[in-house]
């Protein structure tokens, strides 16, 4: 007899990703660690083999059950490859189940790409930190004195794999939800071949903090305000009546005790109507701060968990076959996109052992999304701010980084669109 393979339910936040992912909208995010030295693929493979023993849940494939998707353990071994596909290429294929993450490298960069159903950003950060730790230990055995700690104390395998939504769902809690007006959505032609256009800005945390403190705001509040104004600059007069809505994921581990490496986040929505609330930048910052203060409270986070989990735990919905659920989830995904303009994800500070830090230049994160997306994370005083979008227009990112430069911030900017154009021009010259 074949041994029975263990399986796990998808957590609540993960259920929307398999039915709504596609070649154009892969639901894949990429975390990158850029070193000061060229990556050794053999050492990286050895490091990856050690890392997956710390995160056994990552060795899973996604399968369809009669009522829900589920994860099944697999013996597939993740293999390090040199980067050959565009960033955030699809990982989930319903017809060919495989691992839901990949590790690749390019010159000095180590890339971890993860399908969002498997984990959220903070879960993936801990995986990448562990991978880089083992890699640098392979290359520089004397660069660390103690093992990396992912939390205040090392979590057990059960804690890493825990479904925190199920743990903290309060079915007796009241669910509050109000209907909001449809959001403004940037329109335009998409890039060919399902490509993602990326602009990456590297700047000083200290310099940005000084500007944020000037407005009595956090870095996330400041950059949300800059993004709102950058979007508004391209809106038509008729569109000005619609609110611009920036969606921001919130790590629920800050509000509830959990060490899970799976999804455990909530979404808050920062809504701003320029017609009603004013066009000046101080007005926008004040409106953003007010929204953050109102939403970033434990009571609201509990309400979000209850709202997310209420439908999943409804007995009538649980018995509906998966085929019907997939249709409903796809429809829900399309309706949700109408209520969003753009997204910002702040992964915060990424820490590594002190002796290893001298080998690391920066960490970076990007996410493939139908909407314009900004992701940021910091390492030391280096803040990486990445803008990604599938739209051909580059008006929003150019305006966004120009506004930061006008504030007196020194920024190094690069883009894969410019790199792609140079490659195409070189290929054309060779043909001629």
MOQUI-V803898 format. One record per pair of residues at least 24 apart in sequence whose ideal C-beta (glycine too) atoms are under 6 Angstrom apart, sorted by the first residue. I is the first residue (numbers start at 1). GAP is how many residues later the second one is. If there is no record, write none. Layout:
i->I gap->GAP
i->I gap->GAP
This chain:
i->5 gap->67
i->5 gap->68
i->6 gap->67
i->7 gap->63
i->7 gap->65
i->8 gap->63
i->9 gap->61
i->10 gap->59
i->11 gap->152
i->11 gap->154
i->11 gap->251
i->11 gap->252
i->12 gap->153
i->12 gap->296
i->12 gap->297
i->12 gap->300
i->13 gap->250
i->14 gap->103
i->14 gap->249
i->16 gap->313
i->17 gap->99
i->17 gap->100
i->18 gap->51
i->18 gap->99
i->19 gap->307
i->19 gap->310
i->19 gap->311
i->20 gap->310
i->20 gap->313
i->21 gap->71
i->23 gap->67
i->23 gap->171
i->24 gap->170
i->25 gap->345
i->26 gap->62
i->26 gap->64
i->26 gap->342
i->27 gap->89
i->28 gap->60
i->28 gap->63
i->28 gap->85
i->28 gap->87
i->28 gap->340
i->29 gap->338
i->30 gap->57
i->30 gap->58
i->30 gap->81
i->30 gap->83
i->30 gap->336
i->31 gap->81
i->31 gap->93
i->31 gap->97
i->31 gap->334
i->32 gap->77
i->32 gap->79
i->32 gap->332
i->33 gap->77
i->33 gap->99
i->33 gap->330
i->34 gap->74
i->34 gap->75
i->34 gap->327
i->34 gap->328
i->35 gap->73
i->35 gap->324
i->35 gap->325
i->36 gap->323
i->36 gap->325
i->38 gap->70
i->39 gap->66
i->39 gap->71
i->41 gap->39
i->43 gap->92
i->43 gap->95
i->43 gap->96
i->44 gap->36
i->44 gap->91
i->45 gap->35
i->46 gap->92
i->47 gap->84
i->47 gap->87
i->47 gap->88
i->47 gap->91
i->48 gap->30
i->48 gap->32
i->48 gap->55
i->50 gap->84
i->51 gap->79
i->51 gap->80
i->51 gap->83
i->54 gap->76
i->55 gap->72
i->55 gap->206
i->57 gap->104
i->58 gap->43
i->61 gap->36
i->63 gap->34
i->64 gap->258
i->67 gap->255
i->86 gap->109
i->87 gap->109
i->88 gap->108
i->88 gap->280
i->91 gap->24
i->119 gap->142
i->119 gap->143
i->120 gap->143
i->120 gap->145
i->121 gap->226
i->122 gap->129
i->123 gap->138
i->123 gap->139
i->125 gap->222
i->126 gap->24
i->136 gap->220
i->136 gap->223
i->143 gap->212
i->143 gap->213
i->144 gap->209
i->144 gap->211
i->144 gap->212
i->151 gap->108
i->155 gap->104
i->159 gap->100
i->160 gap->101
i->162 gap->98
i->164 gap->94
i->164 gap->96
i->164 gap->100
i->165 gap->144
i->168 gap->88
i->168 gap->137
i->169 gap->136
i->169 gap->140
i->170 gap->136
i->173 gap->133
i->175 gap->131
i->175 gap->132
i->175 gap->135
i->176 gap->127
i->177 gap->130
i->182 gap->156
i->183 gap->60
i->183 gap->62
i->183 gap->156
i->183 gap->157
i->183 gap->158
i->184 gap->55
i->184 gap->58
i->184 gap->60
i->184 gap->157
i->188 gap->203
i->188 gap->205
i->189 gap->203
i->190 gap->200
i->191 gap->199
i->191 gap->201
i->196 gap->172
i->196 gap->192
i->196 gap->194
i->197 gap->192
i->197 gap->220
i->198 gap->168
i->198 gap->190
i->198 gap->218
i->199 gap->188
i->199 gap->198
i->199 gap->216
i->200 gap->186
i->200 gap->214
i->201 gap->184
i->201 gap->200
i->201 gap->210
i->201 gap->212
i->202 gap->182
i->202 gap->210
i->203 gap->180
i->203 gap->206
i->203 gap->208
i->204 gap->177
i->205 gap->173
i->205 gap->176
i->205 gap->178
i->206 gap->175
i->207 gap->202
i->211 gap->196
i->215 gap->70
i->217 gap->68
i->217 gap->72
i->220 gap->126
i->221 gap->67
i->221 gap->68
i->221 gap->71
i->224 gap->46
i->224 gap->64
i->224 gap->120
i->225 gap->59
i->225 gap->60
i->225 gap->63
i->226 gap->174
i->226 gap->177
i->228 gap->44
i->228 gap->56
i->229 gap->55
i->230 gap->166
i->230 gap->169
i->230 gap->170
i->231 gap->165
i->232 gap->42
i->233 gap->166
i->234 gap->161
i->240 gap->34
i->240 gap->35
i->241 gap->34
i->243 gap->28
i->243 gap->30
i->244 gap->28
i->244 gap->97
i->245 gap->24
i->245 gap->26
i->245 gap->95
i->245 gap->96
i->246 gap->24
i->246 gap->96
i->246 gap->98
i->247 gap->93
i->247 gap->96
i->248 gap->96
i->249 gap->96
i->255 gap->43
i->255 gap->46
i->266 gap->35
i->266 gap->38
i->268 gap->27
i->340 gap->31
i->342 gap->29
i->342 gap->30
i->343 gap->28
i->343 gap->30
i->344 gap->30
i->345 gap->30
i->346 gap->30
i->347 gap->30
i->349 gap->29
i->350 gap->27
i->350 gap->29
i->372 gap->24
